[in-house]
Amino acid sequence: MKKLIFFLLTISLWANTSFIKDLIGEEKFKTYYELIKPILGEKDLIKILEFLQNNGLLNIFFEKPKNIYPTFILKNANPILEAKILYQTLNQLGYYYFYPVKIINKQNYTITLEINSKNFIDPLLFIKTIYQYGCKVINIQKKQNYTYIIDCENAKLNVPRIINKNIKYINAKGIYFFNTNDFKKVKITTSKYDNWYPYIALFDKDLNILNIIAKESYQENIVITIPNECK
């Protein structure tokens, strides 16, 4: 039993050593080995990244902007839902202009993006932000670019729920997502000054479109019947 525990501990230390070397580079790892040694047995990615950042060992900045190509491997993935979550996460981190250069949809959904940036995506902020959507980063690999392996089994959109009272949006514009919260009907009323032409899409839990309600004439209010599978 002691041999087994020692063997597992050795594997864990080796895995962390390899992971940290990958992130900060072998030369920096050797130089600061005594500083890094206390976290070699740590399993929590966030704690490892916080330690490296707090000690100035994780350099993600460039001298000038360049194209980066981060890859995201989405396990248990539903491509439509997870792609939206990924893009919303990047938007929250300040990335609005990017496009996919490679997509593989087999056992997992893998997407590589091209982003022009003055730095790599901050891995610590990325992990914490995508966690808000029920997604957990389980590993990070870094060569020329970062690869994130993400468990999306509990993925969900982080959007407002419909509730049994009026919700007011002042100066509303753009696209709004709502969780139906199992309501069967919802009424939308606008100001007479809004000149609103409704375009409403109903989605299931995986963001497949169930129905689109579009009106070519001005509407001041509209009542929507929500099917059971609509989320």
N, C-alpha and C positions, 0 to 999 in steps of 0.2 A: 504494500500500500504506500509506504514511504517512497519507494522507487517510482511508483506511478505518479504521485504528487510532484516529486522532483522533476520527472520527465515532462509533465504538463506545464510546470512552472518554467522550465527551460524553453519549451515551445513558445509560451507566452512572451517571455523576455526576448527571444529571437524575433518573434513577429513584431513586437514593438520597436526593437532596434532597427529592423528593416524598414518599418513604417516611418520612423523619425528620420532615418538617413535619407529616405526618399523625399521627405518634405523639405529638409534643410540642407541636404548635400553632405557627402561623406567627409569632406574636409572640415566643415563646420562641426560635424558630429564628433570627430576626433579631437578637435580643439577644445570643445566645451563638454567633453564626455563626463567629467566629474560633476558639472552643473546639471547635466541631463540625467545622470544615473538614478536619482530618486524617482523618476517617473517611468522608468523602463518597465515596471510591473503594472502600470496603470492601464485599465481597459477602456475607460471612458474617453471617447474622442474629444469631447468638449474640454475636459480637464487637461488633456495633452496639449490641445491647441492653445488654450488659455495660458498654460505654462510657457510654451514656446513664444507666444506673442508678448507676454509680460516680461520676458527676458531678452526680447529683441532678436530672437533667433529665426523668426519666420518672415522672410523678406518677400513681399508680393508686389513691390513697386518697380517700375521701369524708369529709365532716364527720359524716355519720350513715348508717346502712345504707339501701340502696335496691335496687330491682329492676334487675338488669342483664340484657341479652339477647345474650350472645355467640353467634356463628354459626360453625359448623364445616363447611367444604366438604371432603369426603373423596373424593379422586381415586383411581381404580382400586379403588373401594370395594366391599366386600361388607357390606351394611348391618348384618347381625346381628353379625358379628365386630368391625367397626369401632365400632359403637355400644357394645359391651361394653368395648372398649379405651378409648374416650373416657370412659366412666363410671368405669372403674377409675382412669384418669389423674386425673380430677377428685376422686375419693375420696382418692387419695394426696395431693392438694393441700389436702385438708380440706373439700371440698364434698360433702355427702351429701344435701342436699335441693334438688332441682331437677326441672323437668319440661319436656318439649318443647312449644313453642308453635307450631312450624312445621317440617314435614318435606317435603323434595322429593327424590324418588328417580327421577331421569332419567339423564342421562349420568354425573353424580356424585351422591353421597348427601350432601344438605345438611340440617343440623339446627340449629335455633335453640332455645336453652334459656332459661328464666326462672330466675334465681338471685337470692335476696335476700342481699346481701353489703355489707360495709363498704368493699370495694375491687373494682376490676377483677381478673380472674384475672391473676396475675403472668405476663407472656408469656415471660420467660426460664425460669422454673421449668416452665411448661407445655411448652415446646419440649424441654427436657432430660428431662422425665418421659415424655412420649409417645414419645420416641426409643427408650426401653427396650423398646418394643413393636414396633420395626421401622418406625415411622412418622416421616416427616420433614416438619416445617413448612417450606413453600417460600415462603410470603408471609404477611404480616399487614397487614390494612387496619383503620383506626380512623376512625370517624366519631363517632356518639353511642356506639356499642358496638364491640367488637373483632370482626373476622372473621378466622378462621384458615383458610388453604388448606393442606391436608395430603396428602402423597403416601403412600398406604397400600399400595403395591405389595408391600412386604415385611412386611406386618402379621402379627404373631404374638402369641399369648398368652404372657405371661411367667409360666409355671407350673412346678412341680416335675415332673421326669421320673420315670416308673416305672423302677426299676433292679432288678438281679437279687440283691436281698437285702431283708431286713426293713426297713421304714421305720416308725418309731413316732411316733404323735401322742398326746401326753398331754393329757387334758381336751379332746379334740376336740369341737367343736360348730360348727354352721353348714354352709356349702357349701364343698366343696373341688374344685378343678379339677386334673387331672393330664394331662401329656403321655404318651400310651401308649408312646412310644419304640419303636414297632413290635413290642411284646410281643404274644403271641397269647392269653395267659391271665394273670389276676391273681387272687390270693386275698386276701380281706379278712377279718381275724379281730378280734373285739372281746372285751373283758373280759366275763365272765359278769354283771358288775354294770351293764353299759351299757344293757341293755334296748333293743337296736337293731332298728329296723324299716327295712330298706334301701330307699332310693329312689335309683337310679343311672341317669344318662342317658349315652348314648353319642353323641358328636358327630363329624361329619366335619371337615375342615380349615377349612370356612367356618362352623362352628357350627350346621349343620343337624342336627336330631336324627335319629339312625339307629334308636335303640331306647331304651326305658325299662324298667328292671328294678325292679319294686316288689313288696315282700312285706308282707302284712298280718299276718304272724306274726313273733314274735321270732326273730332269727337271731344265732347266735354266730359263724358264719363263712359265707362265700359265695365260690364260684369263678365268675369271669366269663370267658366266651370273647369275645375281642375281634376283630371282623371287620377285614379288611384296610383298609377305607376309614375306619375309626375312628381319630381322631387325639387 
